[in-house]
Amino acid sequence: MKRETMHGKLFSTMQQAKLEIYRWLTYYNARRRHSALDYLSPIEFEQQHHTTARLQLAA
């Protein structure tokens, strides 16, 4: 996070810094593709899992 978001940036207020950190954490935890998830984002992985589970229940 420090290297990708904070390095070299100056924020006028603490609120601006907090907002930038929140945006980065949201991206990292929800939208960034993860190699452990077969290069899907956590959201895509969860949607795929739920779809597969529903199909298995229907069968």
C-alpha positions in Angstrom: 0.0 0.0 0.0 2.8 2.4 0.9 4.5 2.0 -2.5 1.3 1.9 -4.6 -0.7 4.6 -2.9 1.2 6.8 -0.4 4.8 7.0 -1.8 5.5 10.6 -2.9 2.0 11.9 -2.3 1.2 14.8 0.0 -2.3 15.2 1.4 -3.7 18.5 2.5 -5.8 16.9 5.2 -6.1 13.7 7.2 -9.5 13.2 5.5 -7.9 13.1 2.1 -5.4 10.6 3.2 -8.1 8.4 4.8 -10.1 8.5 1.6 -7.2 7.4 -0.5 -6.4 4.6 1.9 -10.1 3.5 1.8 -10.1 3.5 -2.0 -7.0 1.4 -2.2 -8.2 -1.1 0.4 -11.5 -1.4 -1.5 -9.7 -2.1 -4.7 -7.2 -4.5 -3.1 -9.7 -6.5 -1.2 -12.6 -6.6 -3.7 -11.5 -5.9 -7.3 -7.8 -6.8 -7.6 -7.2 -10.1 -9.4 -5.5 -12.8 -7.2 -3.3 -15.6 -8.5 -4.7 -17.8 -5.8 -8.2 -17.4 -7.2 -7.1 -18.3 -10.8 -6.6 -14.6 -11.6 -10.2 -13.7 -10.7 -11.1 -10.8 -8.4 -12.6 -11.8 -5.1 -16.0 -10.6 -6.3 -15.8 -12.6 -9.6 -14.6 -15.6 -7.7 -17.5 -15.4 -5.2 -20.1 -14.9 -8.0 -18.7 -17.9 -9.9 -18.8 -20.0 -6.7 -22.4 -19.1 -6.0 -23.5 -19.8 -9.6 -21.8 -23.2 -9.5 -23.4 -24.0 -6.1 -26.8 -23.1 -7.4 -26.3 -25.3 -10.5 -25.3 -28.2 -8.3 -28.4 -27.8 -6.1 -30.6 -27.7 -9.2 -29.2 -30.9 -10.6 
